[in-house]
């Protein structure tokens, strides 16, 4: 009976260790050090430009209208920061993300305030950000 109890304890211990989080630790490390590759940045910048052009009409005098009102303007959230809940995020379409290297598990590309962020889907922590250069 002791052997059966010991065996069951060992099976439970091994199962618990197998389910422990070495994979999660690896994902956290991977996300903390992940940067979007150059070819991905180029595709995401093209997406930002398309979105900005689609959303912003030219003024009658030919100068561009302000696309983001001062109330909508937010500072760029740098990697490691958290996107505030009041910042509206929109997933980047599969037509764009399908052309760039896969991001780490539990992350997604989102479009917010004329930037593309790679965020942790659980915490909204920014892993990397793609912006357009200042005009």
N, C-alpha and C positions, 0 to 999 in steps of 0.2 A: 504494500500500500504506500509506503514511504517512497519507493521508486516511482510509482505512478504519479504521486503528488509532485515529486521533484521534476519528473519529465514534463508534466504539464506546466509547471512553473518556468522551466527552461524554454519551452515552446512559446509561452506568453512573453517572456523576456525577449527572445529572439524576434518575435513578430513585432513587438514594440520598438525594438531597435531598428528593424527594417523600415518601420513607418516613421522613424524620427526624421529630422529635417536636414540631412546633409544636402539634399537637392535644393531645399529652400535656402540654405546658407550659400550654396553655389549661385542660385538665382540672385540673391541679394548682392553678392560680390560682383556678379556679371552685370547687374543693372547699375551698380555704383560706378563701374569703370567703363560702361558702354558709351561709345560716341557714334553718332550716325556717320557712316562712311561718306566720302566725297560725292560718289555718284548718287547716293540717296539724298544728300543735301541739294544737289543740283535739281533733282526731280521735285523735291519739296519746295524749293524756291520758285520753280516754274508754276507749281500749284498755287502758291501764295499770290504770285503776280496775276494769274488767271482769276482767282477769287477777288482780288482787289479791283481788277479791271471790270469784272462783271458787276461788282457792287457799286462802283464809282462811275458816274457819268461825268463827262466833261462839261464845264460851265459854258455859257454862251460865248464868253470872250476867249474860249480856248484853254483857259487855265483849269487844272483839275479841281473838282470840288473836294472839300474835306470829307474823307470817307468815314472817319471815326470822330464823333463829336467829343468835345472835352469831357463830357460825363462818361463816355464809353472808354476813354483812353485809360490804359493801365500800363504800369511799368513792366518791362520784360522781366519775367520770373526766370532767374538763373538756375542752372542745374543745382539740385539739392534743396531748392525752395519748394514751396507748396503753392499750387494754383488756388487762389481763394475761391470759396464756393460761389461768390457772386459773379465770377468770370464764366460766361457762357462758353462751353466747349462743344465742338462739333467733330465727330470722328472724320478723319481724312478718308476719302472714298477708296474702296478696294482697287479702283482703276489706277490710283496713284501708288498705294502701298504694294500693289502687286508687281511694280516695276523696281522696287528697291529691296535691299537685303532685309531678311527677317529680323525683327527686333526681339529682345529677350522675352521669355514667357512672362505673363502677368503685366505686360505693358501695352500701350496703344498710342498711335499717333492721333493727335487732336489739333484742330484749328481753333485758335482763340486770339482775338484782338490783333489780327494781321500777322500772326506768328504760328508756326507749327511746333508743338511740343510733343516729346515722347514722354509719357507719364506712366507712373505706377498706377494701375487701375484701381487699387484698393485705397491708396492714400492721396492721390493727385500730386505726389512728389514728382518734380521735374527731373528726368534723367538727362535729357539734352534738349536744346532749343535751336530752331532754324529761323532766322530773321532775314529780311531784305536789308541790303546796305542802305544807309541814309542817302536820300537823293542829293 
